[in-house]
């Protein structure tokens, strides 16, 4: 999502904050890049503190904006792949654990019940 900091009504900071806090959309799910004519430290830190992934000052070259957008999307895809891999490892661990059984009783467990019976 590209947001200009100075928009009519709500600022880009406000929209970004609403997306992150009220809508609970993470930076991995939706990268947000803020565009602004202000290169002041306070404005940049306020933008990043509002939940933006990046802050780009105007004027900018189209190729630079494109590079920032592509980098944000690449990072988002990478994070999603890592989360998917971690979830896969967790599921594999759970399957392995549930099929090993209870070492004290020797009862093999599948589907969380002794002998694989479904509740």
Buried (B, 14 or more C-beta within 10 A) or exposed (E): BBBBBEEEEEBBBBBBBBBBEEEEBEBBEBBBBBBBEBEEEEBBEBBBEBBBBBBBBEEEEEEEBEEBBEBBEEBBEEBEEEEEEEEEEEEEEEEEEBEEBEEEEEEEBBEEEEEEEEE
